[in-house]
């Protein structure tokens, strides 16, 4: 069975508010083995809402509305759902009584427009909202010979979440056939999407019961696998069988087989080998250290580093010689090597990693660096046995160049540790 989530509210069509309820609802539906095939955001317009509801009811087995159940003129979800289904709304006396009591308890007179919150879809089950005034509704019906489940939930997350968990999930679990979803994700850094697909498509296309999605971005490729089966064991077995074959094909290009980030993997590898790491960053301004320290307990492997933006600090904190800077320039293989060696020896770390280069958007450097292009980056790595330097020529804006430089640095550490 597939589902659709309709988020109702004009505010979510502006740059100022986001629909977060659908993420929570998706997770809950997936727990029940239900795939969310569509998500729609609709403003507070009755005609648009009815149109969206009709489309959703026509193509999904389960339609969940969030929002639009309040007392104001622009709260139109009940009316739109009724119109799309071709049924009537009727006021529920119990809801009306509860609304009047709610206002009386606060020594307030209930405005007439609050009465619309008592309008119930014909055949629907009332879902009591213990956190707000707008009750939810659950309708299990038939449309053109097909079973449809329609759920209306209030928009505030503090009301929607408990109502969905306590009132909707048990009903859905009882109504739906047993179905379980299994997921896996493989992650690869610094490899073209087309190359990944060319090598893996002949494998995943054989698994028609596993949905495969390739996502590219943030200097990495993600392969997502999803399978639905009557039991979780069956679904997981199919996903694991496919991922095992993909892992064999892509080998060391895969840095994570269960969703871990590259920085998590690097820190884990360092910890398993009882090694420590220190950083010396110029053009990335501490971004590499920030990524590492965002991982909990990173201090067990990452001992610290320095942001060495000026020539003086490159020498002061990492021991880079003035002669090297004057003759080779700060954007050079030689400076990257001395930075990595210097930060390692001065901190006592097992491994030193350095990044120096020109992130842009303009050049403007003088001396030996005058003709070097924007995006020229050098990443250095030093341990007690050797020092290596990798030259990069990155493209894009400043943010992209800086992030990709840190990704190359982490990947250099990972391959060095393999």
WODA-V777638 format. One record per run of one state. SS is the DSSP state (helix for helix, strand for strand, loop for the rest). FROM is the first residue (numbers start at 1). TO is the last residue. If there is no record, write none. Layout:
[[SS;FROM;TO] [SS;FROM;TO]]
This chain:
[[loop;1;1] [strand;2;8] [loop;9;9] [helix;10;13] [loop;14;20] [helix;21;31] [loop;32;34] [strand;35;42] [loop;43;45] [helix;46;59] [loop;60;61] [strand;62;66] [loop;67;76] [helix;77;85] [loop;86;88] [strand;89;91] [loop;92;92] [helix;93;105] [loop;106;111] [helix;112;118] [strand;119;121] [loop;122;124] [strand;125;127] [loop;128;135] [strand;136;143] [loop;144;145] [strand;146;153] [loop;154;156] [helix;157;175] [loop;176;179] [strand;180;189] [loop;190;192] [helix;193;204] [loop;205;209] [strand;210;217] [loop;218;219] [strand;220;229] [loop;230;231] [helix;232;253] [strand;254;256] [loop;257;261] [helix;262;272] [loop;273;276] [strand;277;281] [loop;282;286] [helix;287;293] [loop;294;297] [helix;298;300] [loop;301;301] [strand;302;307] [loop;308;310] [helix;311;318] [loop;319;321] [helix;322;328] [loop;329;332] [helix;333;347] [loop;348;350] [strand;351;357] [loop;358;366] [helix;367;369] [loop;370;375] [strand;376;382] [loop;383;386] [strand;387;393] [loop;394;397] [helix;398;417] [loop;418;418]]
